[in-house]
Amino acid sequence: MSALSVPAPDGPIDAVLETPGDAIPSPWPGVVVVHDALGVGRDIRGITSRVASHGYLTLTPDLYSRGGRARCVVRVFRELIAQQGRAVDDLLAARDLLAARPDCTGRVGVIGFCMGGGFALVLAPKDFSASAPFYGLLPRNIDDALRGSCPIVGSYGRRDPTLWKAGPRLDAALTRLDVEHDVKAYPGVGHSFANRLATGNTGNTLLRIVGMGYDYEKSEDAWRRVFTFFDDHLSGGAE
């Protein structure tokens, strides 16, 4: 995994890049990974490596580059809700950087978690080839926001108290809009079921009490769906 700088309209931001390695010859389809509210930590870096190992040139930009998490998190959330602003511009710049690389096919998908899942939905109509939101916040005026979207594979937890019935609502909206999609709400799990959050034993217990926490079985099923979907829409359509 290498560090690099992404040129963006409001100045460069930090990012990490992972390649599939020599086992899979380039050019590769690209994937932008959008981190959750915790930033680019061990869990997101692990996800970046996992996506790359499946055959994708994977770029994870740090949306907190201009001041750190404490200073940036509120601004980034506001821009998510507004569906515009520096964070959106930064992610589009990350897409453009990947698409322009000689080792990329030019087809780019986006995967996001929690806050990042919300951005994955906001970005779906913005020249991406596929989008995979994990428990992403649904955009306001969802039909208008997702009209013209790329194909979407979404994963939600039925026990998520912060996104009650978000999965079925997203599924219904994409059906109305005739957007190809695979949206699944998993029983028995809540928010962050695909994230390995390092909180210690006490923290993990509290997460489960409030309907959060990692679940291996559901997480692996979600990843299987995502990779099958991305293989169809990114790898399968690569030139």
C-alpha positions as CSV (number, residue, x, y, z in Angstrom):
1,M,0.0,0.0,0.0
2,S,1.4,3.4,-1.0
3,A,0.6,6.9,0.0
4,L,-0.1,9.5,-2.6
5,S,-1.7,12.9,-3.1
6,V,-4.9,13.5,-5.0
7,P,-5.1,16.9,-6.7
8,A,-8.5,18.3,-5.9
9,P,-10.2,21.7,-6.6
10,D,-9.6,23.0,-3.0
11,G,-6.0,21.6,-2.9
12,P,-4.5,18.2,-2.7
13,I,-5.6,15.6,-0.2
14,D,-3.9,12.5,1.2
15,A,-4.9,9.0,0.0
16,V,-3.7,5.4,0.0
17,L,-3.4,3.3,-3.1
18,E,-3.3,-0.5,-3.3
19,T,-2.8,-2.5,-6.5
20,P,-3.8,-6.1,-7.2
21,G,-0.2,-7.1,-7.7
22,D,1.6,-9.1,-10.3
23,A,-0.8,-12.1,-10.2
24,I,-3.5,-10.1,-12.1
25,P,-2.1,-8.2,-15.1
26,S,-3.0,-4.6,-15.6
27,P,-4.9,-2.6,-16.6
28,W,-7.4,-3.1,-13.8
29,P,-10.8,-1.5,-13.1
30,G,-10.7,1.1,-10.3
31,V,-12.5,1.4,-7.0
32,V,-12.7,4.4,-4.7
33,V,-13.2,3.4,-1.1
34,V,-14.9,6.0,1.1
35,H,-14.1,5.8,4.8
36,D,-16.6,6.0,7.6
37,A,-16.6,8.8,10.3
38,L,-13.6,7.2,12.0
39,G,-11.3,8.0,9.0
40,V,-8.6,6.0,7.3
41,G,-7.7,3.6,10.1
42,R,-6.7,0.0,10.3
43,D,-10.2,-1.3,9.3
44,I,-10.5,0.8,6.2
45,R,-6.9,0.0,5.2
46,G,-7.7,-3.6,5.5
47,I,-10.8,-3.1,3.3
48,T,-8.7,-1.3,0.8
49,S,-6.3,-4.3,0.6
50,R,-9.2,-6.7,0.3
51,V,-10.8,-4.9,-2.6
52,A,-7.4,-4.7,-4.4
53,S,-6.7,-8.4,-3.9
54,H,-9.9,-9.1,-5.8
55,G,-8.5,-7.4,-8.9
56,Y,-9.2,-3.7,-8.5
57,L,-6.9,-0.7,-8.5
58,T,-8.1,0.7,-5.1
59,L,-7.8,4.3,-3.9
60,T,-8.9,5.5,-0.5
61,P,-8.8,9.3,-0.1
62,D,-8.7,10.9,3.4
63,L,-11.6,13.3,3.6
64,Y,-10.1,14.7,6.8
65,S,-6.8,15.7,5.2
66,R,-7.4,19.4,5.7
67,G,-7.3,19.6,9.5
68,G,-7.9,16.1,10.9
69,R,-11.1,14.3,12.0
70,A,-11.9,16.5,15.0
71,R,-12.0,19.6,12.8
72,C,-13.4,18.1,9.6
73,V,-16.0,15.5,10.6
74,V,-18.9,18.0,11.0
75,R,-18.1,19.8,7.7
76,V,-17.9,16.5,5.8
77,F,-21.3,15.3,7.2
78,R,-22.9,18.6,6.2
79,E,-21.6,18.2,2.7
80,L,-22.9,14.7,2.6
81,I,-26.4,15.9,3.6
82,A,-26.1,18.8,1.1
83,Q,-24.9,16.4,-1.6
84,Q,-22.2,18.9,-2.6
85,G,-19.1,20.6,-1.4
86,R,-15.4,19.9,-0.9
87,A,-15.8,16.2,0.2
88,V,-17.8,15.4,-3.0
89,D,-15.3,17.3,-5.1
90,D,-12.4,15.4,-3.4
91,L,-14.1,12.0,-4.2
92,L,-14.7,13.0,-7.8
93,A,-11.0,14.0,-8.1
94,A,-10.1,10.5,-6.7
95,R,-12.3,8.9,-9.4
96,D,-10.6,11.0,-12.1
97,L,-7.1,10.2,-10.9
98,L,-7.9,6.5,-11.1
99,A,-9.6,6.6,-14.5
100,A,-6.7,8.6,-16.0
101,R,-4.0,6.1,-14.8
102,P,-2.5,3.9,-17.5
103,D,-2.9,0.8,-15.3
104,C,-6.7,1.5,-15.0
105,T,-9.3,0.4,-17.5
106,G,-11.1,3.7,-17.0
107,R,-14.1,2.0,-15.3
108,V,-14.4,3.0,-11.7
109,G,-16.7,1.9,-8.9
110,V,-17.2,3.3,-5.4
111,I,-17.6,1.5,-2.1
112,G,-18.5,3.3,1.2
113,F,-19.2,2.6,4.8
114,C,-21.7,4.5,7.1
115,M,-20.8,8.1,6.3
116,G,-18.9,6.8,3.3
117,G,-21.9,4.7,2.3
118,G,-24.0,7.9,2.1
119,F,-21.3,9.3,-0.2
120,A,-21.4,6.2,-2.3
121,L,-25.1,6.9,-3.0
122,V,-24.6,10.6,-3.7
123,L,-21.8,9.7,-6.1
124,A,-23.8,7.0,-7.9
125,P,-25.2,9.3,-10.6
126,K,-21.8,11.0,-11.1
127,D,-20.0,8.9,-13.8
128,F,-19.2,5.8,-11.7
129,S,-19.8,2.4,-13.2
130,A,-21.1,0.8,-10.0
131,S,-21.7,1.8,-6.4
132,A,-21.7,-0.3,-3.2
133,P,-23.1,1.5,-0.1
134,F,-22.8,-0.3,3.2
135,Y,-25.4,1.1,5.6
136,G,-25.3,4.4,3.8
137,L,-27.5,7.4,4.8
138,L,-30.3,7.8,2.2
139,P,-30.1,11.2,0.4
140,R,-32.9,13.7,0.7
141,N,-35.4,13.7,-2.2
142,I,-34.1,10.2,-3.0
143,D,-35.7,9.9,-6.4
144,D,-34.2,13.1,-7.6
145,A,-30.8,12.3,-6.0
146,L,-30.5,8.9,-7.6
147,R,-32.1,9.5,-11.0
148,G,-29.6,8.4,-13.7
149,S,-27.6,6.4,-11.1
150,C,-25.2,3.7,-12.0
151,P,-26.0,0.1,-10.8
152,I,-26.1,-0.1,-7.0
153,V,-25.4,-3.1,-4.7
154,G,-26.5,-2.0,-1.1
155,S,-26.1,-3.8,2.2
156,Y,-28.0,-2.8,5.4
157,G,-28.8,-4.3,8.8
158,R,-32.4,-4.7,9.8
159,R,-31.5,-4.0,13.5
160,D,-29.9,-0.6,12.6
161,P,-31.6,2.0,14.8
162,T,-30.0,4.8,12.8
163,L,-31.3,3.7,9.4
164,W,-34.6,2.2,10.1
165,K,-36.0,0.5,7.0
166,A,-33.4,2.2,4.8
167,G,-32.7,-0.9,2.8
168,P,-36.3,-1.5,1.7
169,R,-36.7,2.3,1.0
170,L,-33.6,2.3,-1.2
171,D,-34.8,-0.9,-3.0
172,A,-38.2,0.7,-3.7
173,A,-36.6,3.9,-5.0
174,L,-34.2,2.1,-7.3
175,T,-37.1,0.0,-8.6
176,R,-39.2,3.1,-9.3
177,L,-36.2,4.7,-11.1
178,D,-35.4,1.5,-13.1
179,V,-31.8,1.4,-11.8
180,E,-30.2,-2.0,-11.8
181,H,-29.7,-3.0,-8.2
182,D,-29.2,-5.6,-5.5
183,V,-30.2,-4.3,-2.1
184,K,-30.3,-6.6,0.9
185,A,-31.3,-5.9,4.6
186,Y,-29.7,-8.5,6.8
187,P,-31.7,-9.9,9.7
188,G,-30.1,-10.0,13.2
189,V,-27.5,-7.3,12.5
190,G,-27.3,-3.5,12.7
191,H,-25.0,-0.7,11.8
192,S,-21.3,-1.4,11.0
193,F,-21.8,-5.2,10.6
194,A,-19.0,-5.3,8.0
195,N,-16.5,-3.2,9.9
196,R,-14.0,-4.5,12.4
197,L,-14.0,-1.7,14.8
198,A,-11.2,-1.9,17.4
199,T,-13.0,-0.9,20.6
200,G,-12.0,-3.6,23.1
201,N,-14.2,-6.1,24.8
202,T,-16.3,-3.6,26.7
203,G,-16.8,-1.4,23.6
204,N,-17.8,-4.4,21.5
205,T,-20.4,-5.3,24.0
206,L,-21.8,-1.8,24.0
207,L,-21.9,-1.8,20.2
208,R,-24.0,-4.9,20.1
209,I,-26.4,-3.6,22.8
210,V,-27.2,-0.6,20.6
211,G,-27.5,-2.8,17.4
212,M,-24.0,-2.3,16.0
213,G,-20.9,-4.5,15.6
214,Y,-19.1,-6.9,13.2
215,D,-20.8,-10.0,12.0
216,Y,-18.6,-12.4,10.0
217,E,-21.3,-14.4,8.3
218,K,-23.4,-11.4,7.1
219,S,-20.2,-9.5,6.2
220,E,-18.9,-12.3,4.1
221,D,-22.2,-12.6,2.3
222,A,-22.3,-8.9,1.6
223,W,-18.8,-9.0,0.2
224,R,-19.7,-11.9,-2.0
225,R,-22.6,-9.9,-3.4
226,V,-20.5,-6.8,-3.9
227,F,-17.7,-8.6,-5.8
228,T,-20.2,-10.5,-8.0
229,F,-21.9,-7.2,-8.8
230,F,-18.6,-5.4,-9.4
231,D,-17.2,-8.2,-11.5
232,D,-20.3,-7.9,-13.8
233,H,-20.2,-4.1,-14.0
234,L,-16.5,-3.3,-13.8
235,S,-14.5,-6.3,-14.8
236,G,-17.0,-7.7,-17.2
237,G,-17.3,-4.4,-19.0
238,A,-13.6,-3.6,-19.0
239,E,-12.2,-2.8,-22.4
